[in-house]
Amino acid sequence: MSTVTIAVIVAAVIVVVVLVTGVTAVRRRRRLQHRFGPEYDRLASERDSKRKAESELAGRERRVHGLDIQPLTDSARAAYALQWAAIQEQFVDTPENAVASSQLLVIAVMTELGYPAEDPDQMLADLSVEHATILDHYRAAEETSRSAAAGTASTEDLRLAMIDYRALFRDLVAEPAGTGVRSSAAESAPLTEAADVQAADTLPGVAAVDPVADGSDEHLIRTNARS
């Protein structure tokens, strides 16, 4: 085989390797963008590099796949739904306490699912793998929780924090045991709304009306009147 032929073969192999590598990188980028959505863009902006963001997101996937994440049992889901309904009713009289209770309940659900809760930043990163679409809700709620602790959150801020915590709560409890399919927060809405009605039947003083529902001002007026 002549030197020229060998050179041509080597060049062809290099071209193929480059093409395969490029196609693989594009597919990986599209997969991560699809899975993480806004979290991909946020991280790419923070790291000032898509490649660094993709490496970090892939690392998050590997970490979470190594955790023992298990769906809630039906009884656990029902119990948490009742607790959430009671917290929503608590908002009418003590919005600050309701937001604090919402934060604790969400952390309790995450812990039962199998997410380590010792490090808030790590917990947020872990959640991004399966719950990327609601991370902005969680970040906003956590910021308001800090403001509430400092006494600087308005009633409207607290109402929005409850809505944000509710979005995460619904997404976390959405998957029934054994289904292997995780629903979005919007798709799981009937689950918790039904649980609110159940709570009204089983817990004294718990109304079937969501006091922090979007577009409903009656309970806010009542809360503001007490301020």
BAROLUM-964512 format. One line per field, with one value per residue: residue number from 1; residue in one letter; x, y, z of N, C-alpha, C in turn. Coordinates in steps of 0.2 Angstrom, whole numbers, plus 5000, padded with zeros to 4 digits. Layout:
i: NUM	...
aa: a	...
n_c1: X	...
n_c2: Y	...
n_c3: Z	...
ca_c1: X	...
ca_c2: Y	...
ca_c3: Z	...
c_c1: X	...
c_c2: Y	...
c_c3: Z	...
//
This chain:
i: 1	2	3	4	5	6	7	8	9	10	11	12	13	14	15	16	17	18	19	20	21	22	23	24	25	26	27	28	29	30	31	32	33	34	35	36	37	38	39	40	41	42	43	44	45	46	47	48	49	50	51	52	53	54	55	56	57	58	59	60	61	62	63	64	65	66	67	68	69	70	71	72	73	74	75	76	77	78	79	80	81	82	83	84	85	86	87	88	89	90	91	92	93	94	95	96	97	98	99	100	101	102	103	104	105	106	107	108	109	110	111	112	113	114	115	116	117	118	119	120	121	122	123	124	125	126	127	128	129	130	131	132	133	134	135	136	137	138	139	140	141	142	143	144	145	146	147	148	149	150	151	152	153	154	155	156	157	158	159	160	161	162	163	164	165	166	167	168	169	170	171	172	173	174	175	176	177	178	179	180	181	182	183	184	185	186	187	188	189	190	191	192	193	194	195	196	197	198	199	200	201	202	203	204	205	206	207	208	209	210	211	212	213	214	215	216	217	218	219	220	221	222	223	224	225	226	227
aa: m	s	t	v	t	i	a	v	i	v	a	a	v	i	v	v	v	v	l	v	t	g	v	t	a	v	r	r	r	r	r	l	q	h	r	f	g	p	e	y	d	r	l	a	s	e	r	d	s	k	r	k	a	e	s	e	l	a	g	r	e	r	r	v	h	g	l	d	i	q	p	l	t	d	s	a	r	a	a	y	a	l	q	w	a	a	i	q	e	q	f	v	d	t	p	e	n	a	v	a	s	s	q	l	l	v	i	a	v	m	t	e	l	g	y	p	a	e	d	p	d	q	m	l	a	d	l	s	v	e	h	a	t	i	l	d	h	y	r	a	a	e	e	t	s	r	s	a	a	a	g	t	a	s	t	e	d	l	r	l	a	m	i	d	y	r	a	l	f	r	d	l	v	a	e	p	a	g	t	g	v	r	s	s	a	a	e	s	a	p	l	t	e	a	a	d	v	q	a	a	d	t	l	p	g	v	a	a	v	d	p	v	a	d	g	s	d	e	h	l	i	r	t	n	a	r	s
n_c1: 5004	5003	5011	5003	4990	4989	4989	4977	4968	4970	4966	4953	4948	4950	4941	4929	4929	4928	4916	4907	4909	4905	4891	4887	4889	4880	4868	4869	4868	4856	4848	4850	4846	4832	4829	4832	4828	4824	4833	4845	4849	4850	4861	4871	4873	4877	4889	4896	4898	4892	4898	4903	4892	4884	4893	4891	4878	4876	4884	4875	4865	4871	4874	4861	4855	4862	4856	4844	4830	4813	4796	4782	4771	4754	4747	4755	4755	4742	4742	4751	4744	4733	4739	4744	4733	4728	4738	4736	4724	4728	4734	4725	4724	4737	4748	4762	4766	4761	4768	4780	4777	4774	4786	4793	4785	4787	4801	4800	4793	4802	4813	4807	4806	4818	4828	4843	4843	4852	4861	4856	4859	4864	4853	4844	4851	4850	4836	4834	4836	4825	4814	4815	4807	4800	4809	4811	4800	4803	4814	4810	4800	4809	4816	4807	4803	4815	4814	4802	4806	4814	4805	4801	4793	4778	4760	4756	4767	4769	4758	4761	4772	4767	4759	4770	4777	4767	4767	4779	4776	4765	4771	4781	4773	4766	4768	4761	4764	4773	4770	4780	4780	4781	4771	4768	4767	4755	4748	4745	4737	4723	4724	4728	4719	4707	4711	4711	4697	4694	4701	4693	4682	4686	4694	4691	4686	4693	4692	4686	4690	4703	4714	4724	4723	4726	4720	4710	4703	4696	4700	4712	4708	4702	4712	4721	4713	4714	4727
n_c2: 4994	5011	5026	5037	5032	5027	5039	5045	5036	5038	5051	5051	5043	5052	5062	5055	5052	5065	5070	5061	5064	5077	5076	5068	5077	5087	5080	5077	5090	5094	5085	5088	5101	5099	5091	5099	5112	5129	5129	5124	5135	5145	5140	5139	5153	5157	5150	5155	5147	5135	5122	5119	5120	5110	5099	5100	5098	5085	5078	5080	5072	5060	5059	5059	5048	5039	5040	5034	5036	5035	5033	5041	5032	5028	5030	5039	5050	5054	5058	5068	5077	5080	5087	5098	5104	5109	5118	5128	5133	5139	5150	5160	5166	5167	5171	5171	5160	5150	5150	5146	5134	5128	5127	5118	5107	5104	5101	5089	5081	5079	5073	5061	5056	5053	5062	5070	5082	5090	5100	5115	5120	5109	5101	5108	5107	5093	5091	5097	5088	5079	5088	5100	5110	5117	5124	5137	5142	5136	5143	5156	5155	5152	5163	5172	5166	5169	5183	5184	5178	5188	5198	5207	5204	5206	5204	5200	5195	5184	5177	5174	5166	5155	5150	5147	5137	5128	5123	5116	5107	5100	5094	5086	5076	5070	5058	5042	5027	5015	5018	5023	5034	5052	5065	5082	5098	5104	5094	5087	5094	5091	5080	5086	5096	5088	5082	5093	5094	5082	5084	5094	5087	5079	5086	5097	5113	5115	5122	5119	5127	5135	5145	5153	5153	5156	5172	5173	5184	5186	5179	5186	5199	5197	5193	5204	5213	5210	5213
n_c3: 5000	4995	5001	4999	4998	5011	5018	5013	5018	5032	5033	5029	5040	5050	5047	5048	5061	5067	5062	5068	5081	5081	5078	5089	5099	5096	5097	5111	5116	5112	5119	5132	5132	5130	5141	5152	5149	5154	5164	5158	5150	5159	5167	5157	5155	5167	5168	5157	5146	5135	5134	5147	5155	5150	5154	5168	5169	5164	5174	5185	5181	5182	5196	5201	5196	5203	5216	5227	5222	5225	5221	5229	5240	5238	5250	5257	5248	5249	5262	5262	5254	5261	5272	5264	5260	5273	5276	5266	5270	5282	5278	5277	5289	5295	5286	5285	5293	5286	5274	5279	5284	5272	5265	5274	5272	5258	5258	5267	5258	5248	5254	5258	5246	5242	5240	5246	5258	5265	5260	5253	5240	5233	5233	5225	5213	5212	5210	5198	5188	5187	5188	5182	5176	5186	5194	5194	5201	5213	5217	5218	5228	5239	5240	5244	5256	5264	5264	5271	5284	5287	5289	5279	5269	5259	5260	5247	5242	5249	5246	5232	5235	5241	5230	5222	5229	5229	5216	5215	5225	5219	5208	5214	5221	5210	5204	5204	5214	5206	5193	5185	5177	5176	5180	5174	5183	5180	5174	5185	5193	5196	5205	5217	5219	5221	5233	5241	5242	5249	5261	5266	5270	5279	5289	5301	5299	5287	5272	5255	5246	5238	5246	5240	5227	5210	5204	5213	5224	5235	5248	5250	5252	5264	5272	5271	5278	5290	5293
ca_c1: 5000	5007	5011	4998	4984	4988	4987	4970	4964	4970	4962	4946	4946	4949	4935	4923	4929	4926	4909	4903	4910	4901	4884	4886	4889	4874	4863	4869	4866	4848	4845	4851	4842	4826	4827	4833	4824	4827	4839	4851	4851	4853	4868	4876	4874	4881	4896	4898	4900	4888	4901	4904	4885	4883	4896	4889	4871	4877	4886	4869	4861	4874	4873	4854	4854	4865	4852	4838	4824	4807	4790	4778	4766	4747	4745	4760	4753	4736	4743	4754	4739	4729	4743	4745	4726	4727	4742	4733	4719	4731	4737	4720	4725	4744	4752	4770	4767	4759	4773	4785	4775	4774	4793	4795	4782	4790	4807	4799	4792	4809	4817	4804	4807	4825	4833	4847	4841	4857	4863	4850	4861	4864	4846	4841	4854	4847	4829	4834	4836	4818	4809	4818	4802	4797	4814	4811	4795	4806	4819	4806	4797	4814	4818	4802	4804	4820	4811	4797	4810	4817	4800	4801	4788	4771	4755	4756	4773	4768	4753	4765	4777	4762	4758	4776	4778	4762	4769	4784	4773	4761	4776	4784	4768	4762	4769	4758	4768	4773	4768	4786	4779	4781	4767	4770	4763	4749	4744	4744	4733	4717	4725	4728	4712	4703	4713	4708	4690	4694	4703	4687	4677	4689	4698	4687	4688	4697	4688	4688	4692	4711	4715	4730	4722	4727	4714	4705	4705	4692	4704	4717	4705	4701	4719	4723	4709	4717	4734
ca_c2: 5000	5017	5031	5042	5028	5027	5046	5046	5032	5041	5057	5049	5041	5058	5066	5052	5053	5072	5070	5057	5067	5083	5073	5066	5083	5090	5076	5077	5096	5094	5081	5091	5107	5097	5089	5104	5118	5135	5128	5124	5142	5149	5138	5141	5160	5158	5147	5158	5142	5129	5115	5119	5119	5103	5094	5100	5095	5078	5076	5080	5066	5054	5059	5058	5041	5035	5040	5029	5040	5031	5037	5040	5027	5031	5033	5045	5055	5056	5061	5075	5081	5083	5092	5104	5108	5112	5124	5133	5136	5142	5156	5166	5169	5168	5169	5170	5153	5145	5149	5143	5127	5125	5126	5112	5101	5102	5097	5083	5076	5078	5069	5054	5053	5051	5068	5072	5089	5094	5106	5117	5121	5102	5099	5111	5104	5086	5092	5099	5082	5077	5093	5107	5115	5121	5126	5145	5143	5135	5148	5162	5154	5152	5170	5175	5164	5173	5189	5183	5177	5195	5203	5211	5201	5208	5198	5198	5191	5178	5173	5171	5161	5149	5147	5144	5131	5123	5121	5111	5101	5096	5090	5080	5071	5068	5051	5037	5022	5009	5020	5025	5040	5058	5070	5089	5101	5106	5088	5084	5098	5088	5076	5090	5099	5083	5081	5098	5093	5077	5087	5098	5082	5075	5090	5102	5120	5116	5124	5116	5133	5136	5153	5156	5151	5162	5175	5173	5189	5186	5178	5191	5204	5195	5193	5211	5217	5208	5216
ca_c3: 5000	4995	5006	4997	5000	5018	5020	5011	5023	5038	5033	5029	5046	5054	5045	5050	5069	5068	5060	5073	5087	5081	5078	5096	5103	5094	5100	5118	5118	5111	5124	5138	5132	5130	5148	5158	5148	5156	5168	5153	5148	5165	5169	5152	5156	5173	5167	5151	5142	5135	5136	5154	5157	5148	5158	5174	5169	5164	5181	5189	5179	5185	5203	5203	5194	5209	5222	5228	5222	5225	5221	5235	5240	5238	5257	5258	5244	5252	5268	5261	5251	5267	5275	5260	5261	5279	5276	5262	5274	5287	5275	5278	5296	5297	5279	5286	5295	5280	5269	5282	5284	5265	5264	5277	5269	5252	5260	5269	5253	5244	5258	5258	5239	5242	5239	5251	5260	5269	5256	5248	5233	5230	5233	5219	5207	5211	5208	5191	5184	5185	5190	5179	5174	5191	5198	5195	5206	5220	5219	5220	5234	5244	5241	5248	5263	5267	5266	5277	5290	5289	5290	5274	5263	5259	5259	5240	5241	5253	5242	5227	5237	5241	5223	5219	5233	5227	5209	5216	5228	5215	5204	5218	5222	5205	5201	5209	5215	5201	5186	5181	5173	5180	5176	5175	5188	5177	5173	5192	5197	5198	5211	5224	5220	5224	5240	5245	5244	5254	5267	5269	5272	5285	5294	5303	5297	5281	5266	5249	5242	5238	5247	5237	5220	5205	5201	5218	5228	5241	5254	5251	5255	5271	5275	5272	5282	5297	5294
c_c1: 5004	5006	5005	4991	4983	4986	4980	4966	4964	4966	4955	4943	4945	4943	4929	4923	4926	4919	4905	4904	4905	4894	4883	4885	4883	4868	4863	4866	4859	4845	4845	4846	4834	4824	4827	4830	4828	4833	4846	4853	4853	4860	4873	4878	4879	4889	4899	4901	4895	4891	4902	4897	4883	4886	4893	4882	4872	4880	4880	4865	4864	4873	4866	4852	4857	4861	4846	4832	4818	4801	4786	4773	4759	4745	4749	4757	4747	4737	4746	4749	4735	4733	4744	4738	4725	4732	4739	4728	4722	4733	4732	4722	4732	4748	4759	4771	4765	4764	4779	4784	4775	4782	4795	4792	4785	4797	4806	4797	4798	4813	4814	4805	4814	4831	4837	4845	4846	4859	4858	4852	4861	4857	4843	4844	4851	4840	4829	4834	4829	4812	4812	4813	4799	4803	4814	4805	4798	4811	4815	4803	4803	4816	4813	4802	4809	4818	4806	4800	4813	4811	4799	4796	4781	4766	4755	4762	4772	4763	4757	4769	4773	4761	4764	4778	4773	4764	4774	4780	4769	4766	4779	4779	4764	4762	4766	4763	4767	4771	4774	4785	4778	4777	4770	4765	4756	4745	4742	4739	4726	4718	4725	4722	4707	4705	4711	4701	4690	4696	4697	4682	4680	4693	4693	4690	4692	4692	4690	4690	4700	4712	4720	4729	4723	4721	4709	4707	4702	4696	4709	4714	4704	4707	4721	4719	4711	4723	4734
c_c2: 5006	5022	5036	5038	5028	5034	5047	5042	5036	5047	5056	5047	5047	5061	5062	5053	5060	5073	5067	5061	5073	5081	5071	5072	5086	5087	5077	5084	5097	5091	5085	5098	5105	5095	5095	5111	5124	5134	5127	5131	5146	5147	5140	5148	5161	5156	5151	5153	5136	5122	5114	5117	5112	5098	5094	5097	5087	5075	5076	5074	5060	5053	5056	5050	5036	5035	5035	5033	5035	5035	5036	5035	5031	5034	5039	5051	5058	5060	5068	5080	5084	5088	5099	5108	5112	5118	5129	5137	5141	5149	5162	5170	5171	5166	5168	5162	5148	5144	5145	5135	5124	5123	5119	5106	5099	5098	5090	5078	5074	5073	5062	5051	5050	5056	5070	5080	5093	5100	5109	5118	5114	5100	5102	5108	5097	5087	5094	5094	5080	5082	5100	5112	5119	5124	5134	5146	5142	5140	5155	5161	5154	5159	5173	5173	5167	5180	5189	5182	5184	5200	5208	5209	5204	5202	5196	5193	5184	5173	5170	5165	5154	5146	5144	5137	5125	5120	5115	5105	5097	5091	5085	5075	5068	5061	5046	5031	5017	5011	5021	5031	5046	5063	5077	5092	5102	5100	5085	5088	5095	5083	5080	5094	5094	5082	5086	5097	5087	5080	5091	5093	5079	5079	5096	5109	5121	5117	5120	5121	5134	5144	5156	5155	5157	5165	5176	5179	5190	5185	5183	5197	5203	5195	5200	5215	5216	5211	5223
c_c3: 5000	5000	5005	4999	5007	5021	5019	5016	5030	5038	5033	5036	5051	5053	5048	5058	5070	5067	5066	5079	5087	5081	5085	5100	5102	5098	5108	5120	5117	5117	5130	5138	5133	5138	5153	5156	5150	5160	5164	5152	5154	5167	5163	5152	5162	5172	5161	5146	5141	5136	5143	5157	5156	5152	5165	5174	5168	5170	5185	5188	5182	5192	5205	5202	5200	5215	5222	5228	5221	5225	5228	5235	5240	5245	5259	5254	5246	5258	5267	5258	5256	5271	5271	5261	5267	5279	5272	5266	5280	5284	5276	5284	5297	5290	5280	5288	5290	5275	5272	5282	5277	5263	5268	5274	5263	5254	5263	5263	5249	5248	5258	5251	5238	5240	5245	5252	5264	5266	5251	5241	5230	5229	5226	5213	5206	5208	5201	5186	5182	5186	5187	5178	5180	5196	5199	5200	5213	5222	5221	5227	5240	5245	5245	5255	5267	5269	5271	5283	5292	5290	5285	5268	5264	5258	5252	5239	5244	5249	5236	5229	5238	5235	5220	5223	5231	5220	5210	5220	5224	5210	5207	5219	5217	5203	5206	5209	5209	5194	5182	5177	5177	5176	5178	5180	5186	5177	5180	5196	5199	5204	5217	5225	5223	5231	5244	5247	5249	5260	5270	5272	5279	5290	5295	5302	5291	5275	5260	5244	5243	5240	5244	5229	5216	5203	5207	5223	5235	5248	5255	5254	5262	5275	5276	5277	5289	5299	5298
//
